[in-house]
Amino acid sequence: MSDYQVLEMGALEGWRDHHGGFQPHTQRDGRRVVDHELTMQYIGMTANAFVPGEEAGYWHTHAEIEELYVFLAGHGQMALDEDIVDVGPGTAVRVGQGVWRTWRCVPDSPEPMRWFCIRAGGGVLPHLPDDATRDEARPSPW
């Protein structure tokens, strides 16, 4: 058996219906902790949705974890230490250790803001060479 899992997360429009969090007191509507549903070894991920005007309501930072926020829909802002960055579809924001962050969906966003937060920690990923093995002679299955 191959080592993979598939999770059907549904269309972006349904993300707001999910209710979740890392601990009972941090659960909220529009958060799905994907790494609680898939067996992740080295990364974590949440799928998130805020309605216009909604905000995180807290700041946080990590000592060891690096986060990558990938925005898919809606418009918002992230506060990163003393800076404020506008975010929207196609924006990716990498946040390193020790950086304080919070975020919101702006009140005039034309739709809910939806994004992935991808978390990783541990060793530094090598830039080159990667560990992929290619087989260009293997025929595609379709």
Secondary structure, 3 states (H helix, E strand, C coil): CCCCCCCCCCCHHHHHHCEECCCHHHCEECEEEHHHCCCCCCEEEEEEEECCCCECCCCECCCCCEEEEEEEECCEEEEECCEEEEECCCCEEEECCCCCEEEEECCCCCCCEEEEEEEECCCCCCCCCCCCCCCCCCCCCC
